[in-house]
């Protein structure tokens, strides 16, 4: 299971409304790359693939492909707003290490 914090859920809902995609959700995925080996990806998803697992957390639908779910089980999507800007982050209990900027990880 993957969770979405209340802050992230509010921001995702706001973005979906702005894009005119109410009822859609968020695709969360892992791909190779970054300085630690893997990096996270997030994008608006209207449907979902045949093999996707679909979760709902704080009113937001999450679509996760079968490969990514093995790396993301128990993770939480959060939104952090700082003086230098804001953005989505993923708190992943499966990550053994992360790079200095936090955009990639290894397992």
DRENSE-522639 format. One record per residue: residue in three letters; x, y, z of N, C-alpha, C in turn; chain; residue number from 1. Coordinates in Angstrom, 1 decimal. Atoms other than C-alpha are relative to their C-alpha. Layout:
BEGIN
type->Ala; n_u->X; n_v->Y; n_w->Z; ca_u->X; ca_v->Y; ca_w->Z; c_u->X; c_v->Y; c_w->Z; mol->A; seq->NUM
...
This chain:
BEGIN
type->Unk; n_u->0.8; n_v->-1.2; n_w->0.0; ca_u->0.0; ca_v->0.0; ca_w->0.0; c_u->0.9; c_v->1.2; c_w->0.0; mol->A; seq->1
type->Unk; n_u->-0.7; n_v->-1.3; n_w->0.0; ca_u->1.1; ca_v->3.5; ca_w->-0.7; c_u->-1.0; c_v->1.1; c_w->0.5; mol->A; seq->2
type->Unk; n_u->0.9; n_v->-1.0; n_w->-0.6; ca_u->-0.3; ca_v->6.5; ca_w->1.3; c_u->0.4; c_v->1.4; c_w->-0.6; mol->A; seq->3
type->Unk; n_u->-0.2; n_v->-1.4; n_w->0.4; ca_u->-0.7; ca_v->10.2; ca_w->0.5; c_u->-0.3; c_v->0.8; c_w->1.2; mol->A; seq->4
type->Unk; n_u->0.2; n_v->-0.9; n_w->-1.2; ca_u->-0.3; ca_v->12.8; ca_w->3.3; c_u->-1.2; c_v->0.9; c_w->-0.3; mol->A; seq->5
type->Unk; n_u->1.1; n_v->-0.9; n_w->0.2; ca_u->-3.2; ca_v->15.2; ca_w->3.8; c_u->0.4; c_v->1.2; c_w->-0.8; mol->A; seq->6
type->Unk; n_u->-0.6; n_v->-1.1; n_w->0.8; ca_u->-1.0; ca_v->18.0; ca_w->2.5; c_u->0.1; c_v->-0.3; c_w->-1.4; mol->A; seq->7
type->Unk; n_u->-0.2; n_v->0.4; n_w->1.4; ca_u->-0.1; ca_v->16.2; ca_w->-0.7; c_u->-1.4; c_v->-0.3; c_w->-0.6; mol->A; seq->8
type->Unk; n_u->1.3; n_v->0.2; n_w->0.6; ca_u->-3.7; ca_v->15.1; ca_w->-1.2; c_u->-0.7; c_v->1.3; c_w->-0.4; mol->A; seq->9
type->Unk; n_u->0.6; n_v->-1.3; n_w->0.3; ca_u->-4.9; ca_v->18.7; ca_w->-1.0; c_u->0.6; c_v->0.6; c_w->-1.3; mol->A; seq->10
type->Unk; n_u->-0.8; n_v->-0.6; n_w->1.1; ca_u->-2.2; ca_v->19.8; ca_w->-3.5; c_u->-0.4; c_v->-0.8; c_w->-1.3; mol->A; seq->11
type->Unk; n_u->0.4; n_v->0.8; n_w->1.2; ca_u->-3.0; ca_v->16.9; ca_w->-5.9; c_u->-1.4; c_v->0.3; c_w->-0.5; mol->A; seq->12
type->Unk; n_u->1.4; n_v->-0.3; n_w->0.4; ca_u->-6.7; ca_v->17.6; ca_w->-5.8; c_u->-0.1; c_v->1.4; c_w->-0.7; mol->A; seq->13
type->Unk; n_u->0.0; n_v->-1.4; n_w->0.6; ca_u->-6.0; ca_v->21.3; ca_w->-6.5; c_u->0.6; c_v->-0.1; c_w->-1.4; mol->A; seq->14
type->Unk; n_u->-0.5; n_v->0.2; n_w->1.3; ca_u->-3.8; ca_v->20.3; ca_w->-9.5; c_u->-0.9; c_v->-0.6; c_w->-1.0; mol->A; seq->15
type->Unk; n_u->1.0; n_v->0.7; n_w->0.9; ca_u->-6.4; ca_v->17.9; ca_w->-10.9; c_u->-1.1; c_v->0.9; c_w->-0.4; mol->A; seq->16
type->Unk; n_u->1.0; n_v->-0.9; n_w->0.3; ca_u->-9.0; ca_v->20.6; ca_w->-10.7; c_u->0.5; c_v->1.1; c_w->-1.0; mol->A; seq->17
type->Unk; n_u->-0.6; n_v->-1.0; n_w->0.9; ca_u->-6.7; ca_v->23.2; ca_w->-12.4; c_u->0.1; c_v->-0.6; c_w->-1.4; mol->A; seq->18
type->Unk; n_u->-0.2; n_v->0.6; n_w->1.3; ca_u->-6.0; ca_v->20.7; ca_w->-15.2; c_u->-1.4; c_v->-0.5; c_w->-0.6; mol->A; seq->19
type->Unk; n_u->1.3; n_v->0.4; n_w->0.5; ca_u->-9.8; ca_v->19.9; ca_w->-15.6; c_u->0.0; c_v->-1.5; c_w->0.0; mol->A; seq->20
type->Unk; n_u->-0.1; n_v->1.5; n_w->0.0; ca_u->-9.1; ca_v->16.2; ca_w->-14.7; c_u->-0.5; c_v->-0.5; c_w->1.3; mol->A; seq->21
type->Unk; n_u->0.7; n_v->0.6; n_w->-1.2; ca_u->-11.4; ca_v->15.7; ca_w->-11.7; c_u->-0.3; c_v->-1.4; c_w->-0.2; mol->A; seq->22
type->Unk; n_u->0.3; n_v->1.4; n_w->0.2; ca_u->-11.8; ca_v->12.0; ca_w->-11.1; c_u->1.3; c_v->-0.8; c_w->-0.4; mol->A; seq->23
type->Unk; n_u->-1.2; n_v->0.7; n_w->0.4; ca_u->-8.3; ca_v->11.2; ca_w->-12.3; c_u->0.9; c_v->-0.2; c_w->1.3; mol->A; seq->24
type->Unk; n_u->-0.8; n_v->0.2; n_w->-1.2; ca_u->-5.4; ca_v->10.3; ca_w->-10.0; c_u->1.5; c_v->0.3; c_w->-0.4; mol->A; seq->25
type->Unk; n_u->-1.5; n_v->-0.2; n_w->0.1; ca_u->-1.6; ca_v->10.2; ca_w->-9.7; c_u->0.7; c_v->-1.3; c_w->-0.2; mol->A; seq->26
type->Unk; n_u->-0.8; n_v->1.2; n_w->0.2; ca_u->0.7; ca_v->7.6; ca_w->-11.2; c_u->1.3; c_v->0.3; c_w->0.7; mol->A; seq->27
type->Unk; n_u->-1.2; n_v->0.0; n_w->-0.8; ca_u->3.6; ca_v->6.9; ca_w->-8.9; c_u->0.9; c_v->-1.2; c_w->-0.5; mol->A; seq->28
type->Unk; n_u->-0.8; n_v->1.0; n_w->0.5; ca_u->6.5; ca_v->5.0; ca_w->-10.4; c_u->1.5; c_v->0.2; c_w->0.3; mol->A; seq->29
type->Unk; n_u->-1.4; n_v->0.0; n_w->-0.2; ca_u->10.2; ca_v->4.1; ca_w->-10.1; c_u->0.6; c_v->-0.4; c_w->-1.4; mol->A; seq->30
type->Unk; n_u->-0.8; n_v->0.3; n_w->1.2; ca_u->12.7; ca_v->4.1; ca_w->-13.0; c_u->1.4; c_v->0.1; c_w->0.3; mol->A; seq->31
type->Unk; n_u->-1.5; n_v->0.0; n_w->-0.2; ca_u->16.4; ca_v->3.6; ca_w->-13.3; c_u->0.5; c_v->1.4; c_w->-0.3; mol->A; seq->32
type->Unk; n_u->-0.6; n_v->-1.3; n_w->0.2; ca_u->18.5; ca_v->6.7; ca_w->-13.1; c_u->0.4; c_v->0.7; c_w->1.3; mol->A; seq->33
type->Unk; n_u->-0.4; n_v->-0.7; n_w->-1.1; ca_u->19.8; ca_v->9.3; ca_w->-10.8; c_u->1.4; c_v->-0.5; c_w->0.5; mol->A; seq->34
type->Unk; n_u->-1.3; n_v->0.4; n_w->-0.5; ca_u->23.1; ca_v->9.1; ca_w->-8.9; c_u->0.0; c_v->-1.2; c_w->0.9; mol->A; seq->35
type->Unk; n_u->0.0; n_v->1.1; n_w->-0.9; ca_u->21.9; ca_v->6.4; ca_w->-6.5; c_u->-0.6; c_v->-1.3; c_w->-0.7; mol->A; seq->36
type->Unk; n_u->0.5; n_v->1.2; n_w->0.7; ca_u->20.4; ca_v->4.0; ca_w->-9.1; c_u->-1.5; c_v->0.0; c_w->-0.5; mol->A; seq->37
type->Unk; n_u->1.4; n_v->-0.1; n_w->0.3; ca_u->16.6; ca_v->4.6; ca_w->-9.0; c_u->-0.5; c_v->1.4; c_w->0.2; mol->A; seq->38
type->Unk; n_u->0.6; n_v->-1.3; n_w->-0.3; ca_u->14.5; ca_v->7.7; ca_w->-9.2; c_u->-1.6; c_v->-0.1; c_w->-0.1; mol->A; seq->39
type->Unk; n_u->1.5; n_v->0.0; n_w->-0.1; ca_u->10.8; ca_v->8.5; ca_w->-8.5; c_u->-0.6; c_v->0.8; c_w->-1.1; mol->A; seq->40
type->Unk; n_u->0.7; n_v->-0.8; n_w->1.0; ca_u->8.3; ca_v->9.7; ca_w->-11.0; c_u->-1.5; c_v->0.1; c_w->0.4; mol->A; seq->41
type->Unk; n_u->1.4; n_v->-0.3; n_w->-0.3; ca_u->4.9; ca_v->11.3; ca_w->-10.6; c_u->-0.6; c_v->0.6; c_w->-1.2; mol->A; seq->42
type->Unk; n_u->0.7; n_v->-0.7; n_w->1.1; ca_u->2.3; ca_v->12.2; ca_w->-13.2; c_u->-1.5; c_v->-0.2; c_w->0.1; mol->A; seq->43
type->Unk; n_u->1.5; n_v->0.2; n_w->-0.1; ca_u->-1.4; ca_v->12.7; ca_w->-13.6; c_u->-0.4; c_v->-1.2; c_w->-0.9; mol->A; seq->44
type->Unk; n_u->0.4; n_v->1.2; n_w->0.7; ca_u->-3.1; ca_v->9.5; ca_w->-14.7; c_u->-1.5; c_v->0.0; c_w->-0.1; mol->A; seq->45
type->Unk; n_u->1.4; n_v->0.0; n_w->0.1; ca_u->-6.6; ca_v->9.4; ca_w->-16.1; c_u->-0.7; c_v->-1.4; c_w->0.1; mol->A; seq->46
type->Unk; n_u->0.6; n_v->1.4; n_w->0.0; ca_u->-7.1; ca_v->5.6; ca_w->-16.3; c_u->0.9; c_v->-0.9; c_w->0.8; mol->A; seq->47
type->Unk; n_u->-0.8; n_v->1.0; n_w->-0.7; ca_u->-4.6; ca_v->3.0; ca_w->-15.5; c_u->0.3; c_v->-1.2; c_w->-0.9; mol->A; seq->48
type->Unk; n_u->-0.3; n_v->1.1; n_w->0.8; ca_u->-2.9; ca_v->0.0; ca_w->-17.0; c_u->-0.7; c_v->-1.3; c_w->0.5; mol->A; seq->49
type->Unk; n_u->0.6; n_v->1.2; n_w->-0.3; ca_u->-4.3; ca_v->-3.5; ca_w->-17.0; c_u->0.6; c_v->-0.7; c_w->1.3; mol->A; seq->50
type->Unk; n_u->-0.6; n_v->0.7; n_w->-1.1; ca_u->-1.8; ca_v->-4.8; ca_w->-14.4; c_u->0.3; c_v->1.0; c_w->1.2; mol->A; seq->51
type->Unk; n_u->-0.2; n_v->-0.9; n_w->-1.1; ca_u->-1.7; ca_v->-1.6; ca_w->-12.3; c_u->-0.8; c_v->-0.3; c_w->1.3; mol->A; seq->52
type->Unk; n_u->0.7; n_v->0.1; n_w->-1.3; ca_u->-2.5; ca_v->-1.7; ca_w->-8.6; c_u->-0.5; c_v->1.4; c_w->0.2; mol->A; seq->53
type->Unk; n_u->0.6; n_v->-1.3; n_w->-0.3; ca_u->-4.9; ca_v->1.1; ca_w->-7.6; c_u->-0.3; c_v->0.1; c_w->1.5; mol->A; seq->54
type->Unk; n_u->0.2; n_v->-0.3; n_w->-1.5; ca_u->-4.9; ca_v->2.6; ca_w->-4.1; c_u->-0.7; c_v->1.3; c_w->0.1; mol->A; seq->55
type->Unk; n_u->0.6; n_v->-1.3; n_w->-0.3; ca_u->-6.9; ca_v->5.4; ca_w->-2.6; c_u->0.4; c_v->0.4; c_w->1.4; mol->A; seq->56
type->Unk; n_u->-0.5; n_v->-0.5; n_w->-1.3; ca_u->-5.5; ca_v->7.5; ca_w->0.2; c_u->-0.4; c_v->1.5; c_w->0.1; mol->A; seq->57
type->Unk; n_u->0.4; n_v->-1.4; n_w->-0.2; ca_u->-7.0; ca_v->10.7; ca_w->1.6; c_u->-0.8; c_v->0.6; c_w->-1.2; mol->A; seq->58
type->Unk; n_u->0.8; n_v->-0.5; n_w->1.1; ca_u->-9.4; ca_v->10.9; ca_w->-1.4; c_u->0.7; c_v->0.1; c_w->-1.3; mol->A; seq->59
type->Unk; n_u->-0.7; n_v->-0.1; n_w->1.3; ca_u->-6.7; ca_v->10.6; ca_w->-4.1; c_u->0.3; c_v->-1.5; c_w->-0.5; mol->A; seq->60
type->Unk; n_u->-0.3; n_v->1.3; n_w->0.6; ca_u->-6.3; ca_v->7.6; ca_w->-6.5; c_u->1.4; c_v->0.0; c_w->-0.4; mol->A; seq->61
type->Unk; n_u->-1.4; n_v->0.3; n_w->0.4; ca_u->-2.8; ca_v->6.2; ca_w->-7.0; c_u->0.0; c_v->-1.2; c_w->-0.9; mol->A; seq->62
type->Unk; n_u->-0.1; n_v->1.1; n_w->0.9; ca_u->-1.9; ca_v->4.0; ca_w->-9.9; c_u->1.5; c_v->-0.4; c_w->0.0; mol->A; seq->63
type->Unk; n_u->-1.4; n_v->0.4; n_w->-0.1; ca_u->1.3; ca_v->1.9; ca_w->-9.5; c_u->0.1; c_v->-1.3; c_w->-0.9; mol->A; seq->64
type->Unk; n_u->-0.3; n_v->1.2; n_w->0.8; ca_u->2.7; ca_v->-0.6; ca_w->-12.0; c_u->0.6; c_v->-1.1; c_w->0.8; mol->A; seq->65
type->Unk; n_u->-0.5; n_v->1.1; n_w->-0.8; ca_u->3.8; ca_v->-4.1; ca_w->-10.9; c_u->1.4; c_v->0.1; c_w->0.4; mol->A; seq->66
type->Unk; n_u->-1.4; n_v->-0.1; n_w->-0.3; ca_u->7.5; ca_v->-3.4; ca_w->-11.0; c_u->0.2; c_v->1.0; c_w->1.1; mol->A; seq->67
type->Unk; n_u->-0.2; n_v->-1.1; n_w->-0.9; ca_u->7.3; ca_v->-0.1; ca_w->-9.1; c_u->-0.5; c_v->-0.4; c_w->1.4; mol->A; seq->68
type->Unk; n_u->0.6; n_v->0.3; n_w->-1.3; ca_u->5.1; ca_v->-1.5; ca_w->-6.3; c_u->1.0; c_v->-0.8; c_w->0.9; mol->A; seq->69
type->Unk; n_u->-0.9; n_v->0.7; n_w->-0.9; ca_u->7.9; ca_v->-3.8; ca_w->-5.1; c_u->1.0; c_v->1.0; c_w->0.6; mol->A; seq->70
type->Unk; n_u->-0.9; n_v->-1.0; n_w->-0.6; ca_u->10.1; ca_v->-0.7; ca_w->-4.5; c_u->-0.8; c_v->1.0; c_w->0.9; mol->A; seq->71
type->Unk; n_u->0.7; n_v->-1.0; n_w->-0.7; ca_u->7.3; ca_v->1.5; ca_w->-3.1; c_u->-1.0; c_v->-0.4; c_w->1.1; mol->A; seq->72
type->Unk; n_u->0.9; n_v->0.5; n_w->-1.0; ca_u->5.4; ca_v->-0.7; ca_w->-0.7; c_u->0.2; c_v->0.7; c_w->1.3; mol->A; seq->73
type->Unk; n_u->-0.1; n_v->-0.7; n_w->-1.3; ca_u->4.7; ca_v->1.3; ca_w->2.5; c_u->0.5; c_v->1.4; c_w->-0.1; mol->A; seq->74
type->Unk; n_u->-0.4; n_v->-1.4; n_w->0.2; ca_u->5.8; ca_v->4.6; ca_w->1.0; c_u->-1.1; c_v->1.0; c_w->0.2; mol->A; seq->75
type->Unk; n_u->1.0; n_v->-1.1; n_w->-0.2; ca_u->4.1; ca_v->7.9; ca_w->1.5; c_u->0.4; c_v->1.2; c_w->-0.9; mol->A; seq->76
type->Unk; n_u->-0.2; n_v->-1.2; n_w->0.8; ca_u->3.7; ca_v->10.8; ca_w->-1.0; c_u->-0.3; c_v->1.2; c_w->0.8; mol->A; seq->77
type->Unk; n_u->0.3; n_v->-1.2; n_w->-0.8; ca_u->4.0; ca_v->14.1; ca_w->0.7; c_u->0.3; c_v->1.2; c_w->-0.8; mol->A; seq->78
type->Unk; n_u->-0.3; n_v->-1.3; n_w->0.7; ca_u->4.2; ca_v->17.8; ca_w->-0.3; c_u->0.7; c_v->0.9; c_w->1.1; mol->A; seq->79
type->Unk; n_u->-0.8; n_v->-0.8; n_w->-0.9; ca_u->6.8; ca_v->20.0; ca_w->1.3; c_u->0.1; c_v->1.4; c_w->-0.6; mol->A; seq->80
type->Unk; n_u->-0.1; n_v->-1.4; n_w->0.5; ca_u->6.7; ca_v->23.8; ca_w->1.0; c_u->1.0; c_v->0.7; c_w->0.8; mol->A; seq->81
type->Unk; n_u->-1.0; n_v->-0.7; n_w->-0.7; ca_u->9.8; ca_v->25.7; ca_w->1.9; c_u->0.2; c_v->1.4; c_w->-0.5; mol->A; seq->82
type->Unk; n_u->-0.3; n_v->-1.3; n_w->0.5; ca_u->11.2; ca_v->29.2; ca_w->1.4; c_u->0.6; c_v->0.0; c_w->-1.3; mol->A; seq->83
type->Unk; n_u->-0.6; n_v->0.1; n_w->1.3; ca_u->13.1; ca_v->28.0; ca_w->-1.6; c_u->-0.9; c_v->-0.6; c_w->-1.0; mol->A; seq->84
type->Unk; n_u->0.9; n_v->0.6; n_w->1.0; ca_u->10.1; ca_v->26.4; ca_w->-3.2; c_u->-0.7; c_v->-1.2; c_w->0.6; mol->A; seq->85
type->Unk; n_u->0.7; n_v->1.2; n_w->-0.5; ca_u->7.8; ca_v->23.4; ca_w->-2.8; c_u->0.0; c_v->-1.1; c_w->-1.0; mol->A; seq->86
type->Unk; n_u->0.0; n_v->1.1; n_w->1.0; ca_u->7.4; ca_v->20.0; ca_w->-4.3; c_u->-0.4; c_v->-1.3; c_w->0.8; mol->A; seq->87
type->Unk; n_u->0.4; n_v->1.3; n_w->-0.6; ca_u->6.3; ca_v->16.4; ca_w->-3.8; c_u->1.2; c_v->-0.8; c_w->0.4; mol->A; seq->88
type->Unk; n_u->-1.0; n_v->0.9; n_w->-0.5; ca_u->8.5; ca_v->14.0; ca_w->-1.9; c_u->-0.6; c_v->-1.3; c_w->0.2; mol->A; seq->89
type->Unk; n_u->0.5; n_v->1.4; n_w->-0.3; ca_u->8.3; ca_v->10.3; ca_w->-1.4; c_u->0.9; c_v->-0.5; c_w->1.2; mol->A; seq->90
type->Unk; n_u->-0.6; n_v->0.5; n_w->-1.2; ca_u->9.1; ca_v->8.9; ca_w->2.1; c_u->-0.1; c_v->-1.6; c_w->-0.2; mol->A; seq->91
type->Unk; n_u->0.0; n_v->1.4; n_w->0.4; ca_u->10.2; ca_v->5.3; ca_w->1.2; c_u->0.8; c_v->-0.8; c_w->1.0; mol->A; seq->92
type->Unk; n_u->-0.6; n_v->0.8; n_w->-1.0; ca_u->10.9; ca_v->2.8; ca_w->4.0; c_u->0.9; c_v->-1.1; c_w->-0.6; mol->A; seq->93
type->Unk; n_u->-0.8; n_v->1.0; n_w->0.7; ca_u->12.5; ca_v->0.5; ca_w->1.4; c_u->1.3; c_v->0.5; c_w->-0.5; mol->A; seq->94
type->Unk; n_u->-1.3; n_v->-0.6; n_w->0.5; ca_u->15.3; ca_v->2.9; ca_w->0.4; c_u->1.1; c_v->-0.2; c_w->1.0; mol->A; seq->95
type->Unk; n_u->-1.1; n_v->0.2; n_w->-0.9; ca_u->18.6; ca_v->2.0; ca_w->1.9; c_u->0.8; c_v->1.2; c_w->0.1; mol->A; seq->96
type->Unk; n_u->-0.8; n_v->-1.3; n_w->0.0; ca_u->20.3; ca_v->5.2; ca_w->0.8; c_u->-0.7; c_v->0.9; c_w->-1.0; mol->A; seq->97
type->Unk; n_u->0.5; n_v->-1.0; n_w->1.0; ca_u->19.4; ca_v->8.4; ca_w->-1.1; c_u->1.2; c_v->0.9; c_w->-0.3; mol->A; seq->98
type->Unk; n_u->-1.0; n_v->-0.9; n_w->0.4; ca_u->21.5; ca_v->10.9; ca_w->-2.9; c_u->-0.1; c_v->1.3; c_w->0.8; mol->A; seq->99
type->Unk; n_u->0.0; n_v->-1.2; n_w->-0.8; ca_u->22.3; ca_v->14.3; ca_w->-1.5; c_u->-1.2; c_v->0.9; c_w->-0.3; mol->A; seq->100
type->Unk; n_u->1.1; n_v->-0.9; n_w->0.3; ca_u->19.5; ca_v->16.1; ca_w->-3.3; c_u->-1.3; c_v->-0.7; c_w->0.2; mol->A; seq->101
type->Unk; n_u->1.2; n_v->0.7; n_w->-0.4; ca_u->17.0; ca_v->13.4; ca_w->-2.4; c_u->-0.9; c_v->-0.5; c_w->-1.2; mol->A; seq->102
type->Unk; n_u->0.8; n_v->0.4; n_w->1.2; ca_u->15.8; ca_v->12.7; ca_w->-6.0; c_u->0.2; c_v->-1.4; c_w->-0.5; mol->A; seq->103
type->Unk; n_u->-0.2; n_v->1.4; n_w->0.4; ca_u->17.2; ca_v->9.2; ca_w->-6.3; c_u->0.3; c_v->-0.8; c_w->1.3; mol->A; seq->104
type->Unk; n_u->-0.2; n_v->0.9; n_w->-1.2; ca_u->17.6; ca_v->6.2; ca_w->-4.0; c_u->0.6; c_v->-1.4; c_w->-0.5; mol->A; seq->105
type->Unk; n_u->-0.4; n_v->1.4; n_w->0.3; ca_u->19.0; ca_v->2.6; ca_w->-3.8; c_u->-0.7; c_v->-0.9; c_w->1.0; mol->A; seq->106
type->Unk; n_u->0.6; n_v->1.0; n_w->-0.9; ca_u->17.6; ca_v->-0.5; ca_w->-2.3; c_u->0.9; c_v->-1.2; c_w->0.3; mol->A; seq->107
